Amino acid sequence: MPEYLVEPFDTGPGGLESMQAFINEKAAEGYALAQAVPREDYHWVLLFKR
């Protein structure tokens, strides 16, 4: 498995709760959130490290 994982993410108008659920899913796979980079509107780029 790769040491780093880059995932685009769109929170939508529902807010950051969906992002937290996604981060928890990746944590269950063995990845820790290293950085969250905001883009425009509801778009983010999430960087995970194993």
MOPAC internal coordinates of N, CA, C and O (Angstrom, degrees):
PM7 1SCF
backbone

  N    0.0000 0     0.00 0     0.00 0    0    0    0
  C    1.4458 1     0.00 0     0.00 0    1    0    0
  C    1.5267 1   109.35 1     0.00 0    2    1    0
  O    1.2310 1   120.34 1   -32.40 1    3    2    1
  N    1.3184 1   116.96 1   147.60 1    3    2    1
  C    1.4660 1   119.07 1  -178.68 1    5    3    2
  C    1.5237 1   111.98 1   -68.09 1    6    5    3
  O    1.2310 1   121.27 1   -29.23 1    7    6    5
  N    1.3275 1   115.18 1   150.77 1    7    6    5
  C    1.4576 1   120.26 1   179.50 1    9    7    6
  C    1.5269 1   111.44 1   -74.49 1   10    9    7
  O    1.2310 1   120.64 1   148.40 1   11   10    9
  N    1.3440 1   116.38 1   -31.60 1   11   10    9
  C    1.4554 1   121.66 1   178.20 1   13   11   10
  C    1.5138 1   109.77 1  -121.30 1   14   13   11
  O    1.2310 1   120.99 1   -28.66 1   15   14   13
  N    1.3151 1   115.71 1   151.34 1   15   14   13
  C    1.4607 1   121.88 1   179.50 1   17   15   14
  C    1.5240 1   107.26 1  -138.15 1   18   17   15
  O    1.2310 1   120.31 1   -49.69 1   19   18   17
  N    1.3221 1   117.01 1   130.31 1   19   18   17
  C    1.4642 1   122.45 1   178.12 1   21   19   18
  C    1.5170 1   107.26 1  -114.82 1   22   21   19
  O    1.2310 1   120.83 1   -56.18 1   23   22   21
  N    1.3349 1   116.02 1   123.82 1   23   22   21
  C    1.4577 1   121.54 1  -176.98 1   25   23   22
  C    1.5221 1   110.29 1  -128.20 1   26   25   23
  O    1.2310 1   119.70 1   -57.30 1   27   26   25
  N    1.3351 1   118.18 1   122.70 1   27   26   25
  C    1.4625 1   119.26 1   170.14 1   29   27   26
  C    1.5281 1   107.76 1   -73.37 1   30   29   27
  O    1.2310 1   120.36 1   -32.79 1   31   30   29
  N    1.3249 1   116.91 1   147.21 1   31   30   29
  C    1.4557 1   119.96 1  -178.84 1   33   31   30
  C    1.5140 1   109.58 1  -145.32 1   34   33   31
  O    1.2310 1   120.95 1   -40.06 1   35   34   33
  N    1.3210 1   115.78 1   139.94 1   35   34   33
  C    1.4646 1   123.02 1   178.28 1   37   35   34
  C    1.5188 1   107.42 1  -119.78 1   38   37   35
  O    1.2310 1   119.79 1   -68.69 1   39   38   37
  N    1.3310 1   118.01 1   111.31 1   39   38   37
  C    1.4593 1   120.78 1  -178.64 1   41   39   38
  C    1.5141 1   111.92 1   -74.65 1   42   41   39
  O    1.2310 1   120.01 1   156.23 1   43   42   41
  N    1.3193 1   117.58 1   -23.77 1   43   42   41
  C    1.4486 1   120.21 1  -176.97 1   45   43   42
  C    1.5139 1   110.81 1    65.98 1   46   45   43
  O    1.2310 1   120.51 1     2.69 1   47   46   45
  N    1.3136 1   116.63 1  -177.31 1   47   46   45
  C    1.4679 1   119.39 1  -177.35 1   49   47   46
  C    1.5300 1   113.01 1   -71.00 1   50   49   47
  O    1.2310 1   119.67 1   172.48 1   51   50   49
  N    1.3385 1   118.24 1    -7.52 1   51   50   49
  C    1.4629 1   121.79 1  -179.51 1   53   51   50
  C    1.5112 1   113.84 1   -71.44 1   54   53   51
  O    1.2310 1   119.85 1   162.88 1   55   54   53
  N    1.3062 1   117.88 1   -17.12 1   55   54   53
  C    1.4547 1   120.64 1   176.84 1   57   55   54
  C    1.5162 1   113.60 1    99.66 1   58   57   55
  O    1.2310 1   121.80 1    14.56 1   59   58   57
  N    1.3176 1   114.16 1  -165.44 1   59   58   57
  C    1.4586 1   121.29 1  -171.99 1   61   59   58
  C    1.5224 1   113.79 1   -84.26 1   62   61   59
  O    1.2310 1   119.30 1   173.91 1   63   62   61
  N    1.3218 1   118.95 1    -6.09 1   63   62   61
  C    1.4671 1   120.52 1   179.26 1   65   63   62
  C    1.5254 1   111.30 1   -61.10 1   66   65   63
  O    1.2310 1   120.21 1   141.86 1   67   66   65
  N    1.3235 1   117.20 1   -38.14 1   67   66   65
  C    1.4633 1   120.08 1   178.41 1   69   67   66
  C    1.5272 1   110.75 1   -67.14 1   70   69   67
  O    1.2310 1   120.44 1   145.66 1   71   70   69
  N    1.3346 1   116.76 1   -34.34 1   71   70   69
  C    1.4641 1   119.93 1   177.85 1   73   71   70
  C    1.5280 1   109.87 1   -66.74 1   74   73   71
  O    1.2310 1   120.26 1   138.47 1   75   74   73
  N    1.3233 1   117.10 1   -41.53 1   75   74   73
  C    1.4639 1   120.10 1   179.58 1   77   75   74
  C    1.5236 1   110.45 1   -62.28 1   78   77   75
  O    1.2310 1   119.90 1   139.59 1   79   78   77
  N    1.3163 1   117.80 1   -40.41 1   79   78   77
  C    1.4620 1   121.22 1   177.54 1   81   79   78
  C    1.5296 1   110.53 1   -62.48 1   82   81   79
  O    1.2310 1   120.29 1   139.03 1   83   82   81
  N    1.3339 1   117.06 1   -40.97 1   83   82   81
  C    1.4647 1   121.32 1   178.75 1   85   83   82
  C    1.5275 1   110.60 1   -65.03 1   86   85   83
  O    1.2310 1   120.47 1   137.71 1   87   86   85
  N    1.3311 1   116.71 1   -42.29 1   87   86   85
  C    1.4676 1   120.97 1   178.17 1   89   87   86
  C    1.5242 1   109.95 1   -61.88 1   90   89   87
  O    1.2310 1   120.33 1   139.95 1   91   90   89
  N    1.3244 1   116.97 1   -40.05 1   91   90   89
  C    1.4665 1   120.84 1   178.33 1   93   91   90
  C    1.5256 1   111.39 1   -64.28 1   94   93   91
  O    1.2310 1   120.12 1   141.87 1   95   94   93
  N    1.3377 1   117.37 1   -38.13 1   95   94   93
  C    1.4697 1   121.06 1   177.20 1   97   95   94
  C    1.5301 1   110.35 1   -62.10 1   98   97   95
  O    1.2310 1   120.59 1   135.99 1   99   98   97
  N    1.3326 1   116.48 1   -44.01 1   99   98   97
  C    1.4642 1   120.19 1   179.93 1  101   99   98
  C    1.5253 1   110.73 1   -67.54 1  102  101   99
  O    1.2310 1   120.20 1   145.38 1  103  102  101
  N    1.3331 1   117.23 1   -34.62 1  103  102  101
  C    1.4641 1   120.81 1   177.03 1  105  103  102
  C    1.5299 1   109.91 1   -63.17 1  106  105  103
  O    1.2310 1   120.08 1   142.67 1  107  106  105
  N    1.3110 1   117.45 1   -37.33 1  107  106  105
  C    1.4637 1   121.20 1   177.76 1  109  107  106
  C    1.5295 1   110.78 1   -65.90 1  110  109  107
  O    1.2310 1   120.38 1   154.52 1  111  110  109
  N    1.3311 1   116.88 1   -25.48 1  111  110  109
  C    1.4619 1   121.74 1   177.40 1  113  111  110
  C    1.5341 1   111.81 1   -86.36 1  114  113  111
  O    1.2310 1   120.10 1   177.46 1  115  114  113
  N    1.3289 1   117.42 1    -2.54 1  115  114  113
  C    1.4555 1   120.82 1   176.95 1  117  115  114
  C    1.5118 1   115.30 1   101.20 1  118  117  115
  O    1.2310 1   119.63 1  -168.83 1  119  118  117
  N    1.3161 1   118.32 1    11.17 1  119  118  117
  C    1.4588 1   122.10 1   179.93 1  121  119  118
  C    1.5267 1   110.61 1  -106.24 1  122  121  119
  O    1.2310 1   120.46 1   -37.44 1  123  122  121
  N    1.3185 1   116.72 1   142.56 1  123  122  121
  C    1.4604 1   122.95 1   175.17 1  125  123  122
  C    1.5234 1   108.17 1  -112.03 1  126  125  123
  O    1.2310 1   120.86 1   -40.49 1  127  126  125
  N    1.3108 1   115.96 1   139.51 1  127  126  125
  C    1.4607 1   120.13 1   178.48 1  129  127  126
  C    1.5224 1   109.19 1   -66.09 1  130  129  127
  O    1.2310 1   120.35 1   -55.64 1  131  130  129
  N    1.3197 1   116.93 1   124.36 1  131  130  129
  C    1.4635 1   122.00 1   178.70 1  133  131  130
  C    1.5251 1   110.46 1   -98.24 1  134  133  131
  O    1.2310 1   120.62 1   143.13 1  135  134  133
  N    1.3526 1   116.42 1   -36.87 1  135  134  133
  C    1.4561 1   119.68 1  -176.96 1  137  135  134
  C    1.5205 1   109.36 1  -162.96 1  138  137  135
  O    1.2310 1   121.07 1   -35.49 1  139  138  137
  N    1.3259 1   115.55 1   144.51 1  139  138  137
  C    1.4630 1   122.38 1   173.39 1  141  139  138
  C    1.5237 1   107.00 1  -120.55 1  142  141  139
  O    1.2310 1   120.86 1   -60.88 1  143  142  141
  N    1.3166 1   115.96 1   119.12 1  143  142  141
  C    1.4624 1   121.43 1  -176.29 1  145  143  142
  C    1.5269 1   108.59 1  -108.20 1  146  145  143
  O    1.2310 1   119.83 1   -64.37 1  147  146  145
  N    1.3426 1   117.93 1   115.63 1  147  146  145
  C    1.4649 1   119.63 1   178.87 1  149  147  146
  C    1.5256 1   110.77 1   -73.05 1  150  149  147
  O    1.2310 1   121.31 1   -37.87 1  151  150  149
  N    1.3007 1   115.11 1   142.13 1  151  150  149
  C    1.4579 1   121.78 1   173.55 1  153  151  150
  C    1.5195 1   106.87 1  -114.61 1  154  153  151
  O    1.2310 1   119.39 1    38.38 1  155  154  153
  N    1.2862 1   118.76 1  -141.62 1  155  154  153
  C    1.4550 1   120.51 1  -178.49 1  157  155  154
  C    1.5315 1   110.61 1   -89.49 1  158  157  155
  O    1.2310 1   120.78 1   -31.72 1  159  158  157
  N    1.3038 1   116.11 1   148.28 1  159  158  157
  C    1.4645 1   124.54 1   179.15 1  161  159  158
  C    1.5194 1   111.42 1    50.96 1  162  161  159
  O    1.2310 1   120.50 1    65.62 1  163  162  161
  N    1.3193 1   116.65 1  -114.38 1  163  162  161
  C    1.4671 1   121.67 1  -174.53 1  165  163  162
  C    1.5259 1   112.57 1  -100.78 1  166  165  163
  O    1.2310 1   119.92 1  -168.97 1  167  166  165
  N    1.3155 1   117.76 1    11.03 1  167  166  165
  C    1.4646 1   121.61 1  -174.41 1  169  167  166
  C    1.5284 1   111.74 1   -92.66 1  170  169  167
  O    1.2310 1   121.46 1   -41.22 1  171  170  169
  N    1.3217 1   114.82 1   138.78 1  171  170  169
  C    1.4582 1   122.76 1   179.76 1  173  171  170
  C    1.5206 1   108.76 1  -136.20 1  174  173  171
  O    1.2310 1   120.76 1   -20.85 1  175  174  173
  N    1.3225 1   116.15 1   159.15 1  175  174  173
  C    1.4540 1   122.68 1   167.54 1  177  175  174
  C    1.5305 1   105.50 1  -120.11 1  178  177  175
  O    1.2310 1   120.91 1   -58.16 1  179  178  177
  N    1.3290 1   115.86 1   121.84 1  179  178  177
  C    1.4629 1   121.49 1  -178.32 1  181  179  178
  C    1.5148 1   109.07 1  -105.26 1  182  181  179
  O    1.2310 1   120.48 1   -50.65 1  183  182  181
  N    1.3193 1   116.69 1   129.35 1  183  182  181
  C    1.4598 1   122.48 1   179.17 1  185  183  182
  C    1.5244 1   108.09 1  -111.52 1  186  185  183
  O    1.2310 1   121.25 1   -56.48 1  187  186  185
  N    1.3249 1   115.22 1   123.52 1  187  186  185
  C    1.4527 1   121.68 1  -178.27 1  189  187  186
  C    1.5190 1   109.73 1  -115.17 1  190  189  187
  O    1.2310 1   120.88 1   -29.52 1  191  190  189
  N    1.3207 1   115.92 1   150.48 1  191  190  189
  C    1.4594 1   121.76 1   176.33 1  193  191  190
  C    1.5185 1   108.73 1  -125.21 1  194  193  191
  O    1.2310 1   120.74 1   -41.30 1  195  194  193
  N    1.3106 1   116.19 1   138.70 1  195  194  193
  C    1.4595 1   121.06 1   178.41 1  197  195  194
  C    1.4915 1   108.97 1   -80.84 1  198  197  195
  O    1.2310 1   120.10 1   180.00 1  199  198  197

